[in-house]
């Protein structure tokens, strides 16, 4: 048997597809009204969307240096360990797999259910049992695909992306048509009612960033990218640059038909937009949103499972999570673990709170990671860096990241304390379960379970030398 390791299957188009699939999730269909509500005016809202995109671009540019310098599956987890040691890396993976991703996956799957069931339950809300059941089925199907084939995963990702991009382009084309016939009343005073309160603007910026979440996920699969030194930066510029344009044009389109009041009042902006011009065809947007949510779950599950895989290789997670299926050459155990965690979160009532703290957690660690880039420049200046970014990008990004974190804590101090407390809980977990040696009797039971999982999933431990 040859060496068992992750295959390098991802080319430029695959990487762009993964990036677009993860970033364009449910956010663009949910947050436009929230960004508008906290910005106050159409003009300031559009500026906010551009600012959020450029902020994300700066972060992604900074990540290219780390991704090519440390070409390992795991993203921030690996970078934090190289820069600051094992504990910060463990705290990231702890927060990432216990809170951030399960909550986000569950919310996205439930959003899929809501839009899929909306044409059936036209006059009322779908039953809770139906929403949860359909969300679980969708998640299980995507999990199965991720387990059996990287190529099939990327194929359906391409299909999801094409569908949702066509949907967004349809919205943009409708907006362009409305502009061409003079539907510009909402743009006559673009900055009227603009809000200048820093707290409100921070909330607008925060919710705009939610729609760009996922730009860092491509670094999690860098071990599977062919020629990452060339493909990774090109994927970020082309993929994320395209997302910025799509988001801005989609928001302009919304404003051609919807007044600020109508948008803020709407529960589903895209659905309301289509319903206003094509009432009998409003169900079509449900299909587009469903494709968008499935694309996010598929792309994020593919990327996130590699982070768990990388953590298990470093003994920061149970060793069986570093298994690779012999037949399919996929990290099957980490994929199944991530899916199971997400399924459990489907039953939680307070998903909104979990998503709120997941965003704060995300930027605490993203900011720390970019800080790690600057630290490595000082402590390891002679290490070979295939890509060496201009320090303007990481420094600017880090300052904006600190601003976002501070303003979030100031605006929502109670939830922020809970978030930081959950992150800090990982410290005793790290020392009790990672640092301290386990008694032999407990270790034997763990070994028995590990062998059982290995046989059940037809897997072996990753034996690559990278």
Residue pairs with C-beta under 8 A, 6 or more apart in sequence:
1 326
3 463
3 464
4 324
4 326
4 329
4 460
4 462
4 463
4 464
5 324
5 329
5 462
5 463
5 464
5 466
6 73
6 223
6 224
6 306
6 324
6 329
6 331
6 462
6 464
7 150
7 224
7 329
8 223
8 224
8 225
8 226
9 150
9 151
9 154
9 224
9 226
10 18
10 154
10 221
10 224
10 225
10 226
10 231
11 226
11 231
12 231
12 234
12 235
13 158
14 154
14 157
14 158
15 218
15 225
15 231
15 232
15 235
15 239
16 235
16 238
16 239
16 242
17 154
17 157
17 158
17 161
17 299
18 154
18 157
18 217
18 218
18 221
18 299
18 302
18 303
19 214
19 215
19 217
19 218
19 235
19 236
19 239
19 240
19 243
20 161
20 165
20 239
20 242
20 243
21 157
21 160
21 161
21 295
21 296
21 298
21 299
22 214
22 215
22 217
22 218
22 295
22 296
22 299
22 300
22 303
23 211
23 212
23 213
23 214
23 215
23 239
23 240
23 243
24 161
24 164
24 165
24 168
24 243
24 246
24 292
24 295
24 296
25 108
25 211
25 213
25 214
25 292
25 293
25 295
25 296
25 300
26 107
26 108
26 111
26 289
26 292
26 293
26 296
27 210
27 211
27 212
27 213
28 168
28 211
28 246
28 247
28 250
28 270
28 292
29 268
29 269
29 270
29 289
29 292
30 111
30 211
30 268
30 269
31 207
31 208
31 210
31 211
32 45
32 250
32 251
32 254
32 263
32 269
33 263
33 264
33 266
33 269
34 203
34 204
34 207
35 45
35 48
35 49
35 204
35 207
35 208
36 42
36 45
36 204
36 260
36 263
36 264
37 204
37 264
38 195
38 200
38 201
38 203
38 204
38 207
39 45
39 48
39 194
39 195
39 200
39 201
39 204
40 193
40 194
40 195
40 200
41 190
41 191
41 192
41 193
41 194
41 195
41 260
42 186
42 187
42 190
42 191
42 255
42 260
43 190
43 191
43 194
44 191
44 194
44 195
44 204
45 204
45 251
46 190
46 248
46 251
46 252
48 201
48 204
48 205
48 208
49 208
49 244
49 247
49 248
49 251
50 244
50 248
51 205
51 208
52 205
52 208
52 209
52 211
52 212
53 212
53 240
53 243
53 244
53 247
53 248
54 244
55 209
55 212
55 397
55 400
56 209
56 212
56 215
56 240
57 215
57 236
57 240
57 241
57 244
58 393
58 394
58 396
58 397
58 400
59 215
59 216
59 366
59 370
59 397
59 401
60 215
60 216
60 236
60 240
61 233
61 236
61 389
61 393
62 370
62 373
62 389
62 393
62 394
62 397
63 216
63 219
63 236
63 369
63 370
64 232
64 233
64 236
64 387
64 389
65 373
65 385
65 387
65 388
65 389
66 79
66 219
66 369
66 372
66 373
67 75
67 218
67 219
67 222
67 228
67 232
68 222
68 228
68 229
68 232
68 385
68 386
68 387
69 376
69 383
69 384
69 385
69 386
69 387
70 78
70 79
70 82
71 222
71 223
71 228
71 466
72 78
72 222
72 223
72 310
72 466
73 220
73 221
73 222
73 223
73 224
73 306
73 307
73 309
73 310
74 220
74 306
74 307
74 309
74 310
74 311
75 216
75 217
75 219
75 220
75 303
75 307
76 92
76 96
76 216
76 219
76 307
76 365
76 366
76 368
76 369
77 89
77 92
77 93
77 96
77 307
77 310
77 311
77 316
78 89
78 310
79 369
79 372
79 373
80 88
80 89
80 92
80 365
80 368
80 369
80 372
81 88
81 89
81 314
82 372
82 376
83 369
83 371
83 372
83 373
83 375
83 376
84 368
84 372
84 375
86 314
86 316
86 434
87 427
87 430
88 368
89 311
89 314
89 316
90 311
90 316
90 426
90 430
90 434
91 365
91 423
91 426
91 427
91 430
92 365
92 368
93 307
93 308
93 311
93 316
93 317
94 423
94 425
94 426
94 429
94 430
95 361
95 365
95 422
95 423
95 426
96 304
96 307
96 365
97 304
97 307
97 308
97 317
97 337
97 338
97 341
98 341
98 422
99 354
99 357
99 358
99 361
99 422
100 358
100 361
100 362
101 300
101 304
101 338
101 341
101 342
101 358
102 338
102 341
102 342
102 344
102 345
103 345
103 348
103 351
103 354
103 355
103 358
104 213
104 300
104 355
104 358
105 139
105 297
105 300
105 301
105 338
105 342
105 345
106 135
106 342
106 343
106 345
106 346
106 348
106 351
107 351
107 352
107 354
107 355
108 293
108 296
108 297
109 135
109 136
109 138
109 139
109 293
109 297
109 342
109 346
110 131
110 132
110 135
110 346
110 351
111 289
111 293
112 134
112 135
112 138
112 289
112 290
112 293
112 294
112 297
113 126
113 130
113 131
113 132
113 134
113 135
113 138
114 126
114 131
115 268
115 271
115 285
115 286
115 289
115 290
115 293
116 134
116 286
116 290
117 126
117 130
117 131
117 134
118 126
118 271
118 283
118 286
119 283
119 286
120 126
132 346
132 347
135 346
136 343
136 346
138 294
138 297
139 297
139 339
139 342
139 343
140 339
140 343
142 294
142 297
142 298
142 301
143 301
143 335
143 336
143 339
145 152
145 153
145 156
145 298
146 153
146 298
146 301
146 302
146 305
146 330
146 335
147 325
147 328
147 330
147 332
147 335
147 336
148 328
148 330
149 328
149 330
150 224
150 302
150 328
150 329
150 330
153 298
153 302
156 298
157 295
157 298
157 299
157 302
160 291
160 292
160 294
160 295
160 298
161 295
163 287
163 288
163 291
163 295
164 288
164 289
164 291
164 292
164 295
165 246
166 288
167 284
167 285
167 287
167 288
167 289
167 291
167 292
168 246
168 250
168 288
169 246
170 288
171 250
171 253
171 254
171 270
171 273
171 274
172 246
172 249
172 250
172 252
172 253
174 253
174 256
174 257
174 273
174 274
174 277
175 249
175 250
175 252
175 253
175 254
175 255
175 256
175 257
176 253
178 253
178 256
178 257
178 277
179 252
179 256
183 256
183 257
184 256
186 255
186 256
186 258
186 259
186 260
187 255
193 260
195 201
195 204
198 407
199 407
199 410
199 411
202 403
202 404
202 407
202 408
202 410
202 411
203 411
205 404
206 359
206 404
206 407
206 408
209 359
209 363
209 404
210 359
211 247
212 240
212 243
212 247
213 359
213 362
214 296
214 299
214 300
215 236
215 240
216 366
217 299
217 300
217 303
217 304
218 232
218 235
218 236
218 239
218 303
219 232
220 303
220 304
220 306
220 307
220 310
221 302
221 303
221 306
222 228
222 232
223 306
223 466
224 306
225 231
225 232
229 386
229 387
232 387
233 387
253 273
254 263
254 269
254 270
254 273
255 263
257 273
257 276
257 277
258 266
258 269
258 272
258 273
258 276
262 272
263 269
263 272
266 272
268 285
268 289
270 285
270 288
270 289
271 282
271 285
271 286
271 289
273 285
274 281
274 282
274 284
274 285
275 282
278 284
301 335
301 338
301 339
304 338
305 331
305 334
305 335
305 337
305 338
306 331
306 334
308 317
308 321
308 331
308 334
308 337
308 338
309 321
309 322
309 331
309 334
309 462
311 317
311 321
312 318
312 319
312 320
312 321
312 322
312 334
313 322
313 462
315 434
316 434
318 446
318 450
319 450
319 461
320 333
320 449
320 450
320 453
320 454
321 331
321 333
321 334
321 337
322 331
322 333
322 334
322 461
322 462
323 331
323 332
323 333
323 334
323 453
323 454
323 457
323 459
323 460
323 461
323 462
324 330
324 331
324 332
324 459
324 460
324 461
324 462
325 331
325 332
325 457
325 458
325 459
326 458
326 459
326 460
327 458
331 462
332 457
332 459
333 453
333 457
333 459
336 457
345 351
345 354
348 354
353 415
356 412
356 415
357 415
357 416
357 418
357 419
357 422
359 408
360 405
360 408
360 409
360 415
360 416
360 419
361 419
361 422
361 423
363 401
363 404
363 405
363 408
364 405
364 423
366 401
367 398
367 401
367 402
367 405
370 394
370 397
370 398
370 401
371 398
373 394
374 391
374 394
374 395
374 398
376 383
377 391
408 416
409 416
438 446
453 459
454 460
